[in-house]
Amino acid sequence: MKIKLNDLCKRFTSGEQVLENISYQEEFKSLAIIGPSGGGKSTLLRILGGLIMPTSGEVAFDEKTVTYTEKELLKHRRNIGFVFQSKGLFNHLTGKENIMLPLVHVHGYQKKEAEKVAVGLLERFNLGDDGGKFPSELSGGQQQRIAIARAMAIKPRLLLLDEPTSALDPELTSEVLDMVKELQDDGQNIILVTHEMGFAKKACDKIIFLVNGRLMEAGESPSLFSDPQTPELSGFLSKILEWKV
């Protein structure tokens, strides 16, 4: 997939400048957005997914510019899967029902058809025994994996993940990252915000590094990690590696 950002800016009504003149163009399979907290990573991800509008600038995927009108954004979002930090599962629904819900109510599936898709995804990702459980009966890793399965149910053109392993312990983090890697290996286009530098380095082919709303550095994952070109990235990676965050 090809992404193109042209002078992308985002300023909130409070006057806070969150993204400033971001321009980037690249072919990618999996793109990681990294950087210090408060740098605009999640805001950028939401703009790419059409959840919030930029103040100015353009976003395009495969040479098609995203039009930020509600009618066009509805079409755009139908081709994108979202997974956020909070998982976003409905507590009163089982894992299977959580996967079925958007298929029936947003994408027009019949209930039996949606159930078939949900069961297939649960089996594919080794969650077959968890589909009948409610979120409160699942571990954080299981909840997040079901959230990813739900996002994949629509066969999205692009999967967006915002810190998918946030607040998970190492074992559960590994479960989620293994699932994301499997999707990547199957050819799923992915953009993720992550603090897991090992995963970004090994599993993502392209990297964007944001600091205070500015694109400080971008490039191929191996070279960017091994030979940072800016003091900001060098300092960021040094801190991460020192404490193995």
C-alpha positions in Angstrom: 0.0 0.0 0.0 1.2 3.5 -0.7 0.6 6.4 1.8 1.0 10.1 1.0 0.8 12.9 3.6 1.1 16.4 2.3 1.6 19.3 4.8 -0.7 17.6 7.3 -1.6 19.8 10.3 -3.9 19.4 13.3 -4.8 22.2 15.7 -7.5 21.7 18.3 -10.0 24.4 19.2 -8.0 25.2 22.3 -5.2 26.4 20.0 -2.9 23.5 20.7 -0.9 22.5 17.6 -0.8 18.7 17.7 0.6 18.0 14.2 2.7 20.4 12.2 3.4 20.3 8.4 3.8 16.5 8.2 4.8 15.3 4.7 5.6 11.7 4.0 5.3 9.4 1.0 6.1 5.7 1.0 5.1 2.2 0.0 4.6 0.0 3.0 3.2 -3.3 4.3 3.5 -2.5 8.0 4.3 1.0 9.2 5.1 1.8 12.9 4.6 5.2 14.3 6.9 5.7 17.3 8.0 8.6 19.5 7.7 10.1 23.0 4.3 10.5 24.7 2.4 13.5 23.6 4.0 13.6 20.2 0.8 13.3 18.2 1.0 9.6 17.3 -2.6 8.7 18.2 -3.9 11.9 16.6 -2.2 11.0 13.3 -3.6 7.5 13.4 -7.1 8.8 13.9 -6.8 11.2 11.0 -5.6 8.4 8.8 -8.6 6.4 9.8 -11.0 9.2 9.2 -12.1 9.5 12.8 -11.0 13.1 13.2 -10.4 15.8 10.5 -7.0 17.5 9.9 -7.0 21.3 10.2 -5.2 21.4 6.8 -3.2 19.2 4.4 -4.0 16.0 2.6 -4.0 12.2 3.2 -4.0 9.7 0.3 -3.8 5.9 0.1 -2.8 4.3 -3.2 -3.2 7.7 -5.0 -6.7 8.2 -3.7 -7.1 11.3 -1.6 -9.2 11.0 1.6 -12.1 13.4 1.4 -13.1 14.7 4.8 -16.8 15.0 4.4 -19.1 12.7 6.5 -20.4 10.9 3.4 -17.0 10.1 2.1 -15.6 9.3 5.5 -18.3 6.7 6.0 -17.0 4.9 2.9 -13.4 5.3 4.0 -14.0 3.8 7.5 -15.8 0.8 6.0 -12.5 -0.4 4.6 -10.5 0.1 7.8 -10.2 -2.0 11.0 -9.5 -0.2 14.2 -8.1 -1.4 17.5 -7.5 1.0 20.4 -5.8 0.8 23.7 -9.0 0.3 25.7 -10.0 -2.7 23.6 -13.5 -1.3 23.3 -15.4 -4.6 23.8 -19.0 -4.4 25.0 -19.1 -5.9 28.5 -22.7 -7.2 28.1 -21.8 -9.2 25.0 -19.7 -12.4 24.6 -16.6 -12.4 22.6 -18.4 -13.9 19.6 -21.3 -11.4 19.9 -18.7 -8.5 20.0 -17.4 -9.7 16.7 -20.8 -10.2 15.2 -22.2 -6.8 16.2 -20.6 -4.5 13.6 -21.1 -7.1 10.9 -24.9 -7.1 11.5 -25.5 -3.4 12.4 -23.0 -1.6 10.2 -22.1 -3.9 7.3 -25.5 -5.5 6.7 -24.7 -9.2 7.4 -27.4 -11.6 8.3 -27.1 -12.9 11.8 -26.2 -16.5 10.7 -23.6 -15.2 8.2 -22.1 -12.9 10.9 -21.9 -15.9 13.3 -20.1 -18.0 10.8 -17.5 -15.3 10.2 -17.1 -14.8 14.0 -16.7 -18.5 14.7 -14.2 -18.8 11.9 -12.0 -16.0 13.2 -12.2 -17.3 16.8 -10.9 -20.7 15.6 -8.3 -19.1 13.4 -6.7 -17.2 16.3 -7.1 -20.0 18.9 -9.9 -18.3 20.7 -12.5 -20.9 20.0 -13.0 -21.6 23.8 -13.3 -17.9 24.6 -16.1 -16.9 22.2 -18.8 -17.7 24.7 -17.2 -15.7 27.5 -17.8 -12.1 28.5 -15.0 -9.6 28.6 -14.8 -9.8 32.4 -14.0 -13.5 32.1 -11.1 -12.9 29.7 -7.6 -11.9 30.3 -6.4 -8.5 28.9 -4.6 -10.3 26.1 -7.6 -12.4 25.2 -9.8 -9.3 25.1 -7.3 -7.5 22.8 -7.1 -10.5 20.5 -10.9 -10.6 20.2 -10.8 -6.9 19.5 -8.3 -7.5 16.6 -10.5 -10.4 15.4 -13.5 -8.1 15.3 -11.5 -5.5 13.3 -10.5 -8.2 10.9 -14.0 -9.5 10.4 -14.8 -6.9 7.7 -11.6 -8.0 5.7 -10.2 -4.4 6.0 -8.0 -2.9 3.4 -6.0 -1.4 6.3 -5.7 -2.3 10.0 -4.9 0.5 12.4 -3.7 -0.4 15.9 -3.2 2.2 18.6 -0.8 0.8 21.3 -2.4 -2.7 21.1 -0.3 -4.0 24.0 -0.7 -1.1 26.4 -1.0 -2.2 30.0 -0.5 -5.9 29.2 2.2 -7.9 31.0 5.0 -9.5 28.9 3.3 -12.9 28.3 0.0 -11.3 27.2 1.9 -8.7 25.1 3.6 -11.6 23.3 0.2 -13.2 22.5 -1.1 -10.0 20.9 2.1 -9.3 18.9 2.2 -12.9 17.6 -1.3 -12.3 16.3 -0.4 -9.1 14.6 2.7 -10.7 13.1 0.6 -13.5 11.7 -1.7 -10.9 10.1 1.4 -9.2 8.6 2.7 -12.4 7.2 -0.7 -13.0 5.6 -0.3 -9.8 3.7 -2.5 -7.5 5.8 -1.6 -3.8 5.5 -1.0 -2.4 9.0 -0.2 0.9 10.6 0.4 0.8 14.4 1.4 3.2 17.1 3.6 1.2 19.5 6.0 1.5 22.3 7.3 -2.0 21.6 10.5 -1.1 19.9 11.6 -4.7 19.4 8.4 -5.5 17.5 8.7 -2.3 15.5 12.2 -3.1 14.5 11.7 -6.8 13.6 8.2 -6.9 12.3 7.5 -3.5 10.6 9.2 -2.6 7.4 8.8 1.2 7.7 9.0 3.6 10.6 7.8 7.2 11.3 9.3 9.0 14.3 7.2 11.9 15.7 8.3 14.4 18.3 6.0 17.3 19.4 3.8 16.9 16.4 6.7 17.0 13.9 8.0 14.2 11.7 11.6 14.1 12.7 12.7 11.0 10.9 11.3 8.2 8.7 12.7 5.3 6.8 13.3 1.6 6.5 13.1 -0.1 9.9 16.6 -1.8 10.1 18.5 1.3 9.0 16.5 3.7 11.1 17.2 1.7 14.3 20.8 1.0 13.5 21.8 4.4 12.2 19.5 7.2 13.5 20.1 10.5 11.6 18.8 12.9 14.2 19.8 13.6 17.8 16.2 13.3 18.8 15.9 9.7 17.6 19.3 8.7 18.9 18.4 10.0 22.3 14.9 8.3 22.2 16.4 4.9 21.3 19.2 5.2 23.8 16.6 5.7 26.6 14.5 2.9 25.4 17.4 0.5 25.1 18.9 1.5 28.4 15.8 0.6 30.3 14.6 -2.1 27.8 11.2 -0.4 27.6 
